[in-house]
Amino acid sequence: MRSTQQTILSNYAHEQIQKLRELHQEFPKNSTYPRSQDFRSAIYDIERLKIFSTLDDKDIDFTKRFYRKNGIIRLMTYLDDYYLGAKYLFIEIDEDTNWYKSVIIDILTLGTIFLIIFAIFGLFFVKIFLDPMKNSIRLLDDFIKDTTHELNTPISAILANVEMMNLDIMSDRNKKKIARINVAAKTVSHLYHDLTYLTLNHNRESKNEWVDLKTLFEDRVEYFAILASSKKVTFELDLNYSTIFIDSVKITRVIDNLISNAIKYNKRNGAIEITLRKDYFIVKDSGIGIESEKVNEIFERYTRFNTSEGGFGIGLNIVKSIIDEYSLKISVSSVLREGTAIRVDFLKGTVDEK
Amino acid sequence: MKNKILLLIFLTLSLGAKDNNSVYNTNCIPCHEHLPYSLQKIYMLYLKTFSGEQTFKASLKAFLKEPLEETSVMPDEWIENFSVKERTTLSDKELDEAINSYWELYDVRNKLH
């Protein structure tokens, strides 16, 4: 840009020198200093005294050939023949800021075009690389979704029939078998509810209400009692009255998953301590525990504490999603081979302060 | 013949130097007005060659005191026809006065508009 302006000014200077030469020859018949609408000019003699000037700014710098100052651009040229006694010719124009604006516009325009091109290429390549991964996840989700639909009716039938059986007339041996069927059916039922929540109900609108947690814990403990008894795991309940404003289906999923995990990963003859206070609850088991470096991974989908127990590894992922939705705080403290305690703190305002 | 003419010019210039108020008028004009190259033209020639006032005056003074072909600004044709002038007989003071008058008379600064 600077060289372009310098070229323009040099052309003006050349033009002015020609006019000065003509004037020098015609002088004094013609004594009108040559002026132009495109530029202003001045001539100075060898002793740097002014001969004539049409410059706006009279402050002259003889040390620079080309410079900008106070919104003007000035070029100094030496004359070989001192027409009218002029040794120095100054050509001055107003600094044109349009070039600056046009450069900014050019940069923005080109930048936007390149950004769009890169974004299109980026999207194209991301799509190519992610497609196999997305297909795998979709396949797994579709499989779970399809399976889930087929599970409901048989499980309901099994559970309903087990409940309706008259155990009084059965032998102890058969009673044990029925209890095992009940445990198995409830395990599948629990899994069914998790999968249903994950694949079908996850995006449903929450129906928040005041939920009595003490009653809910008692209810869910009773539900899982038969499952716990199969591993001879006992419950130790320390429940105070507490209510929370939440979707009952969702808080049930949280409690079910925590209790279910506490049973699943407990040792035989172990215990589960459930503590409920006004603004938090803790579910603590006496099981295998989790290695400290893996504590943060347990909420990821398809992650399991260990591979010795069955399951899809989706339970705690569901818990975390619900906890996050209601801005609750969940903390895990675990000691390997001693047990795990999961504490859920309620957000102020979601609990009944009465 | 040419040398005689030049001698006549400068003798006239020297004799006319008595009048302090018009050293230039009495010593320069009378001879130059008969020459084909006007004093105005010579002034412009000097100006084109020496540019500034001090340089102009110093160069002219040096030439008038010691005229040489090498230091003359006149065209070759002029030198061929008229040769260089004779050395001036004016005193430094008179010479300065005449040159100052010459400078002021044709100074372009006062005439450009």
Interface residues (C-beta under 8 A of the other chain):
Chain A: H24 F27 P28 S31 T32 Y33 D45 I46 E47 L49 K50 I51 F52 D81 Y82 Y83 L84 G85 A86 K87
Chain B: Q40 M44 L47 K48 T49 F50 S51 G52 E53 Q54 T55 F56 Y106 V108 R109 K111 L112 H113
